[in-house]
């Protein structure tokens, strides 16, 4: 029991530092999935946190493909600030079911993105894109005595909402200038979509409380979203088929659209253990199936099939992702009865391939926890990361027989910084 008391002060906070680093991960990941609250030793817990992330990704040497939207004005910038700051919140509650097990309920924002380069030489690819999500989950575990510790079977389900929009320059000023009747059009189109779906999780864990040891393996299923919305092409004229068969049919209209996407499944292994009085080591490895998302087409309602190369395809989200891997490790220390701290290092493999800015990321994270009494904790965490350099090809990638997507523009980017800060409060009794 003495060892349990020594280690317990660092068990709860040390793994929660990982809540900051998913906001810096690849793909569309923001808050990700996190069920660490399920293992809190208190009978009843309320936990909330808010994370602010400031990525500083800048793109340069932008090159427009004149075969897509027509030549863009030379005065449009070849550099842009690609990323926007964002907030990610999480709220959870956990309750013990006697000695039988525990259940938790939580709200999170697992997925999101906000790219806002504005008017630049890559405007035919993207002016602004924003994706956001809401996730409502219930997760439980059943515990069994096994050897020196407890073995748990974990299961749960979640309901997820996804929405977003995208602006891009479909026709450039040079093309609009071909016809005086087109002079009042901006050439900018907008896609807006939303959808929802259900997912589930399953896993197992083994704990030895005496030495603060815990190993958990959890699988989160993919979530299939049937997307609906509209493509606003009222700022784009109806053109001859020789310019665009799609605009010849839909130019100047507000068009109901549909599409689909499967947000990725993932599997994560987490391990922690006391290594000395008041010291804890922890680490994790996570795989996320981002490669299932390549190109997402959006087509006019009533048409089929919906493929990137179709004449009824109003827009596409061209991502060309590969699978993501995230590896993290760190140590935590209990300074006294009121103060604890932790530090971690995380590597996230970039998910971008032929296009995009999602390269490898290295992140150093720290957290401080203040507990004025046994019923409440105040947490503050910070992270500083390096976004590694790369380039996005103007050649794009294949997305159907003889068809290419993501080839509207090319650009380069150097090593950039990302910073994050998170605050939270936990009440337990």
C-alpha positions in Angstrom: 0.0 0.0 0.0 2.9 2.4 0.6 4.1 2.1 -2.9 0.6 2.7 -4.2 0.4 5.9 -2.3 3.8 7.0 -3.6 3.0 6.4 -7.2 -0.7 7.5 -7.3 0.1 11.2 -7.4 1.8 10.9 -10.8 -0.4 8.3 -12.4 -3.3 10.5 -13.3 -1.5 13.5 -14.8 1.5 12.0 -16.6 -0.6 10.3 -19.3 -2.9 13.3 -19.7 0.0 15.3 -21.2 -0.7 13.2 -24.4 -4.0 15.2 -24.8 -1.9 18.1 -26.1 0.1 16.2 -28.7 -2.8 14.8 -30.8 -3.6 18.4 -31.7 -0.3 18.4 -33.5 -0.7 15.1 -35.3 -1.0 14.3 -39.0 -4.0 13.9 -41.3 -7.1 15.6 -40.0 -6.4 14.7 -36.4 -7.0 17.3 -33.6 -8.2 16.0 -30.3 -8.1 12.4 -31.4 -9.5 9.7 -29.1 -8.5 9.5 -25.5 -10.0 7.2 -22.8 -7.4 7.8 -20.0 -10.1 9.1 -17.8 -11.5 5.6 -17.5 -8.5 4.5 -15.4 -8.7 7.3 -12.8 -8.6 5.6 -9.4 -11.3 7.9 -7.9 -14.9 6.7 -7.9 -16.4 9.7 -9.6 -14.5 12.2 -11.8 -15.4 15.3 -13.9 -12.7 16.4 -16.3 -12.5 19.3 -18.8 -9.7 20.8 -20.9 -9.2 23.3 -23.6 -6.2 23.4 -26.0 -5.1 26.3 -28.1 -2.8 25.4 -31.0 -0.9 27.9 -33.2 0.8 26.2 -36.2 3.1 28.5 -38.2 3.1 26.7 -41.5 4.2 29.0 -44.4 4.3 28.0 -48.1 6.5 29.6 -50.8 7.5 29.4 -54.4 3.8 28.7 -55.4 3.3 27.8 -59.0 -0.1 27.8 -60.7 -1.1 25.2 -63.3 -2.7 27.4 -66.1 -4.5 24.4 -67.5 -6.8 24.2 -64.6 -8.3 27.6 -63.8 -6.5 29.6 -66.5 -3.5 31.7 -65.7 -3.7 33.6 -62.5 -2.5 37.2 -62.2 1.3 37.6 -61.7 0.5 40.0 -58.9 -1.0 37.3 -56.8 1.5 36.3 -54.1 3.8 33.2 -54.4 3.9 32.9 -50.6 1.1 32.4 -48.0 0.4 31.7 -44.4 -1.3 28.3 -44.8 -2.5 27.4 -41.3 -4.9 29.0 -38.9 -4.8 28.8 -35.0 -7.5 26.7 -33.4 -9.1 25.5 -30.2 -9.8 21.9 -29.2 -12.0 21.1 -26.2 -12.8 17.9 -24.3 -15.3 17.3 -21.4 -15.6 13.9 -19.7 -17.2 12.2 -16.7 -16.3 8.9 -15.1 -18.1 6.7 -12.6 -17.0 3.5 -10.9 -19.5 0.6 -10.8 -18.4 -0.9 -7.5 -15.5 -3.3 -7.9 -17.0 -4.5 -11.2 -15.6 -1.8 -13.4 -16.0 1.8 -14.7 -17.8 3.8 -17.3 -17.0 7.2 -18.8 -18.9 9.6 -21.0 -17.0 12.3 -23.0 -17.3 15.0 -25.7 -14.4 15.7 -27.9 -13.4 17.2 -31.3 -11.2 14.4 -32.8 -10.9 15.7 -36.4 -10.4 19.1 -37.9 -8.4 21.4 -40.2 -8.3 25.1 -41.1 -6.1 26.1 -44.0 -6.5 29.7 -45.1 -3.9 30.9 -47.5 -6.2 33.4 -49.1 -5.6 34.8 -52.6 -2.3 33.5 -53.9 -0.8 31.5 -56.8 -2.3 28.4 -55.4 -5.9 29.8 -55.2 -7.1 27.3 -57.9 -6.3 24.6 -55.4 -7.4 26.3 -52.2 -8.4 29.7 -50.9 -9.8 28.4 -47.6 -10.7 25.0 -46.3 -12.2 24.2 -42.9 -13.3 20.9 -41.3 -14.6 20.4 -37.8 -16.1 17.6 -35.8 -18.0 16.7 -32.7 -17.8 13.3 -31.0 -20.0 11.9 -28.2 -18.8 8.7 -26.6 -19.6 6.1 -23.9 -16.8 3.7 -22.9 -16.9 1.1 -20.2 -14.6 -1.6 -18.8 -15.1 -4.8 -16.8 -12.3 -5.7 -14.3 -11.0 -9.1 -13.2 -8.4 -10.1 -10.7 -5.4 -11.6 -12.5 -2.1 -12.3 -10.7 -0.8 -9.2 -8.9 -3.1 -6.8 -10.7 -6.4 -6.3 -12.6 -7.2 -7.3 -16.2 -9.8 -5.2 -18.0 -12.0 -5.7 -21.1 -12.9 -2.4 -22.7 -15.8 -1.6 -25.0 -17.8 1.4 -26.1 -19.4 3.4 -28.9 -19.6 6.9 -30.2 -21.7 9.2 -32.4 -19.7 11.6 -34.6 -20.6 14.7 -36.6 -18.5 16.1 -39.4 -18.8 19.4 -41.3 -16.8 21.8 -43.4 -16.4 24.0 -46.4 -13.9 24.9 -49.1 -13.4 27.9 -51.3 -11.2 27.8 -54.4 -10.6 29.8 -57.7 -12.4 27.7 -60.3 -11.9 30.2 -63.1 -9.2 32.8 -63.0 -9.5 36.4 -64.2 -7.8 35.6 -67.5 -10.6 33.2 -68.5 -13.3 35.5 -67.1 -11.9 38.2 -69.4 -12.7 36.2 -72.5 -16.4 37.2 -72.4 -17.6 40.7 -71.3 -20.7 39.1 -69.9 -18.5 37.3 -67.3 -16.9 40.5 -65.9 -19.3 40.5 -62.9 -18.3 37.0 -61.8 -15.6 36.3 -59.2 -14.7 32.8 -60.5 -14.7 31.5 -56.9 -16.7 28.4 -55.9 -17.7 27.2 -52.5 -18.3 23.7 -51.3 -20.2 23.1 -48.0 -20.9 19.7 -46.5 -22.0 17.8 -43.4 -22.6 14.3 -42.2 -22.6 12.0 -39.3 -21.9 8.4 -38.4 -21.4 5.8 -35.6 -18.3 4.0 -34.4 -17.2 1.6 -31.7 -14.1 0.8 -29.7 -12.7 -2.3 -28.0 -9.6 -3.1 -26.1 -7.9 -4.6 -23.0 -5.7 -3.4 -20.2 -3.7 -4.8 -17.4 -2.8 -2.8 -14.2 -0.6 -3.4 -11.2 -1.6 -0.5 -8.9 1.3 -1.2 -6.4 3.9 0.0 -9.0 1.6 2.2 -11.1 1.9 -0.1 -14.0 -0.6 -0.1 -16.8 -0.6 -1.4 -20.3 -3.6 -0.8 -22.6 -4.4 -1.7 -26.2 -7.5 0.0 -27.7 -8.9 -0.2 -31.2 -11.2 2.6 -32.5 -13.3 1.7 -35.6 -13.6 3.7 -38.7 -16.7 6.0 -39.0 -18.6 6.1 -42.3 -20.1 9.5 -43.1 -22.7 10.0 -45.8 -22.1 13.7 -46.6 -24.7 16.2 -48.0 -24.5 19.9 -48.7 -24.2 22.2 -51.7 -21.8 23.5 -54.2 -22.2 27.3 -54.7 -21.1 28.1 -58.2 -23.2 31.2 -58.6 -20.0 33.2 -58.8 -18.9 31.2 -61.8 -20.5 31.7 -65.3 -22.0 29.0 -67.4 -19.2 28.2 -69.9 -19.0 26.4 -73.2 -18.3 22.7 -72.8 -14.9 23.3 -74.4 -13.9 25.2 -71.3 -15.6 22.9 -68.7 -18.3 20.3 -69.3 -19.2 20.6 -65.6 -19.6 24.4 -65.7 -21.6 24.2 -69.0 -24.2 22.3 -67.0 -24.0 23.8 -63.5 -22.4 27.2 -63.8 -24.2 30.0 -62.1 -26.2 27.7 -59.9 -26.5 26.5 -56.2 -26.2 22.8 -56.6 -27.2 20.2 -53.9 -24.3 17.7 -53.6 -23.5 14.4 -51.9 -20.4 12.5 -51.1 -18.9 10.1 -48.5 -15.9 9.6 -46.4 -14.7 7.0 -43.9 -12.8 8.6 -41.0 -10.0 6.3 -40.1 -9.8 3.5 -37.7 -6.8 3.4 -35.3 -5.1 1.2 -32.7 -3.0 2.5 -29.8 -0.8 0.8 -27.3 0.0 2.7 -24.1 2.3 1.7 -21.3 3.3 3.3 -18.0 5.1 2.2 -14.9 6.6 3.6 -11.7 10.4 3.5 -12.0 11.4 5.1 -8.6 9.6 6.7 -5.7 7.5 9.6 -7.1 8.7 8.9 -10.7 6.7 7.5 -13.6 7.7 6.6 -17.2 5.1 6.4 -19.9 5.0 5.8 -23.7 2.6 5.0 -26.5 2.5 3.9 -30.1 -0.5 4.6 -32.4 -1.3 3.6 -36.0 -4.1 5.5 -37.9 -5.4 4.3 -41.2 -5.2 7.6 -43.0 -4.3 5.9 -46.3 -8.0 5.1 -46.8 -8.6 8.8 -47.6 -7.2 9.7 -51.0 -9.6 11.9 -53.0 -13.2 12.7 -51.8 -15.5 13.7 -54.7 -18.7 15.7 -54.3 -21.3 15.2 -57.0 -24.7 16.7 -58.0 -27.6 15.0 -56.2 -29.4 12.6 -58.6 -26.2 11.6 -60.5 -24.2 8.4 -60.2 -21.6 7.1 -59.8 -19.8 9.8 -57.8 -16.2 9.6 -59.0 -13.4 12.3 -59.2 -13.4 12.3 -63.1 -17.2 12.6 -63.6 -18.8 15.5 -65.4 -21.3 15.8 -62.5 -18.4 16.2 -59.9 -18.6 19.7 -58.6 -15.5 19.6 -56.3 -13.1 17.2 -54.7 -11.0 17.2 -51.5 -7.6 15.9 -52.7 -5.6 14.6 -49.8 -3.6 11.5 -50.9 -2.8 10.5 -47.3 -0.7 7.6 -46.2 -1.0 5.8 -42.8 0.0 7.8 -39.7 2.3 6.6 -36.9 2.7 8.4 -33.6 5.3 7.4 -31.0 5.6 9.2 -27.7 7.5 8.8 -24.5 8.2 10.7 -21.3 8.6 10.8 -17.5 6.5 12.3 -14.7 7.5 13.4 -11.2 5.6 14.2 -8.0 7.4 17.1 -6.3 5.2 17.1 -3.2 1.5 16.6 -2.2 0.4 19.6 -4.3 2.7 19.8 -7.3 3.5 17.3 -10.1 5.1 17.7 -13.5 5.8 15.7 -16.7 7.8 16.0 -19.9 7.4 14.1 -23.1 8.8 13.8 -26.7 6.5 12.8 -29.6 7.3 11.9 -33.2 4.4 11.9 -35.7 5.0 10.5 -39.2 3.7 12.9 -41.9 0.6 11.7 -43.8 1.1 13.7 -47.0 2.5 12.1 -50.1 2.4 13.8 -53.5 0.6 17.0 -52.2 0.0 18.7 -48.9 2.1 20.0 -46.0 1.6 17.1 -43.5 5.3 16.2 -43.0 7.0 14.6 -39.9 6.5 16.5 -36.7 8.6 16.4 -33.5 7.0 17.8 -30.4 8.3 18.5 -26.9 5.5 18.7 -24.3 5.4 19.6 -20.6 2.7 19.7 -18.0 2.3 21.0 -14.4 -0.5 19.9 -12.1 -1.5 21.7 -8.9 -3.7 19.8 -6.4 -4.7 22.1 -3.5 -6.6 19.1 -2.0 -7.5 15.5 -2.9 -10.7 16.5 -4.7 -9.4 18.9 -7.4 -6.6 19.3 -9.9 -5.7 22.3 -12.0 -3.6 21.4 -15.1 -1.6 23.5 -17.5 0.4 22.0 -20.4 2.4 23.3 -23.2 4.0 21.9 -26.3 6.5 23.2 -28.9 6.9 21.3 -32.2 8.9 21.3 -35.4 7.0 20.9 -38.6 9.6 19.5 -41.1 10.1 20.9 -44.6 8.9 19.5 -47.9 7.1 20.3 -51.1 3.7 19.8 -52.8 3.9 18.6 -56.4 2.1 20.5 -59.2 1.7 17.1 -60.9 -0.8 15.9 -58.3 -1.7 12.2 -58.2 -3.9 9.7 -60.1 -7.6 9.5 -59.2 -9.1 7.4 -61.9 -8.3 6.0 -65.3 -6.3 8.7 -67.1 -7.4 11.4 -64.6 -5.3 13.4 -62.2 -6.3 15.3 -59.0 -4.5 17.8 -56.9 -2.5 19.2 -59.8 -3.9 22.8 -59.6 -0.7 24.2 -58.0 2.7 23.3 -56.6 4.6 24.9 -53.7 7.5 24.5 -51.2 7.7 24.9 -47.4 10.6 25.0 -44.9 10.9 23.9 -41.3 8.2 25.7 -39.3 7.1 25.8 -35.6 3.9 24.9 -33.9 3.0 25.8 -30.3 0.2 24.7 -28.1 -1.1 25.4 -24.6 -3.7 23.5 -22.7 -5.6 24.2 -19.4 -7.8 21.9 -17.5 -9.7 21.2 -14.3 -10.4 17.8 -12.8 -12.8 17.3 -9.9 -12.9 13.9 -8.2 -14.6 12.3 -5.2 
